[in-house]
Amino acid sequence: MLGKKLILPAIAAVFAAGGAFTAHAETSFIANSFYDAEHPLSKFGYVEWAEKVREISGGDLSPEVYTGSVLLAPRASLQGARDNIANVANIAAVYTPSELPVANAIQELGFNYSDPLTAIFAAADFSMHNAVQLKEWADNGIVYLGAYATPPYILFCSKPVRTLEDIKGKRIRTAGSSVSKWVEEVGGIPVNVPSSEMYTGLERGTLDCASNAANDLIDRSLWEVAPYTTELPTGMYWTGPEWGFNAGFWADLTSAQRKQLMDATAYSMANMAVNYIARSEAALEEAKAKGNEVSQPSPELMASVEEFREKVLGEIYTIAEQKYGVANGADLIDDFRFTYAKWEGLLEHADRSNVDALAAIAAKEIYGDLDPASYGIK
């Protein structure tokens, strides 16, 4: 058996063999987040999650965390986890719509919601209990263990964009088809590139605006190249697992280890959501202090968003079935909407800043009826 001190030197040999470590060989394992280390989805979702995993397991489980695109680029995360290059990885399903049509069909609702705390728990609950969605993870060799959810995406621009007239002709970085359709409807030009390319696009002028969560003003230094921010909610993202485990690696873990990972993930979802929201709010204030202009959209620009939300709801069943090939699209979409409404009720009187209290709700409502001996095991 390999000693833990030999794990990192052995990585090159393991990759050459076409896989990563299994639990039988060593309890150290590779965890990859394609976001930079200080991004909330890496800092709280992977770096601090790894600490929680070690704490709960008494050091038996020891994730080796990789951040950024050194190991896996955003579009390669699904394949990397499926092929066991990383034993666990965050996977943004918008980058692989052909492999994950069910997840992307659900993401079509992203334009209609704006509460990341509700969304993160609803996405995890749905994704770990809906039979159609579970089959999609299994078909791709992935075990879904927990969600992410971004704060509402807003606009960071090189020039002021506050009105419908301002947005016409602007090249706007988007992620996902719903927001791209809205951009087209208001006369803009959607550009679908990874979030890691926003800075260079704005700097070089290939983008006029980028749509992302407010924390990126500081975390990715967008304030330097986008001095004008408009707090126009253009959807939020949750599709794909924040923690997507390789199915073979997961099967090689013991039931006790799987339970420890469930407990660590319940806590980490709450920790990540609370801190992601706080960080986004703080970033807006910091950007203002650096001289950026943060504005509200004009009434007609905001009205265009609200009108589009109604349009999405009127078309979503057809989109799920015809665009993504999902059978019984109405049942699928309604299940997600029901789950979201359930979490609105569960969080109505919750202390939204109390990580431990939120984690306890997640542990009970999401993981409480999942058997670690059988969940994710074919």
Secondary structure by P-SEA (a helix, b strand, c coil): cccccccccaaaaaaaaccccccccccbbbbbbcccccccccccccaaaaaaaaaaaccccccccccccccccccaaaaaaaaccccbbbbcccccccccaaaaaaaccccccccaaaaaaaaaaaaaccaaaaaaaaaacbbbcccccccbbbbbcccccccccccccccccccccaaaaaaaaabbbbbbccccaaaaaaaacccccccccccccccccccccccbbbccccccccccccccccaaaaaaccaaaaaaaaaaaaaaaaaaaaaaaaaaaaaaaaaaaabbbbbbccaaaaaaaaaaaaaaaacaaaaacccccccaaaaaaaaaaaaaaaaaaaacccccccaaaaaaaaaacccccccccccccc
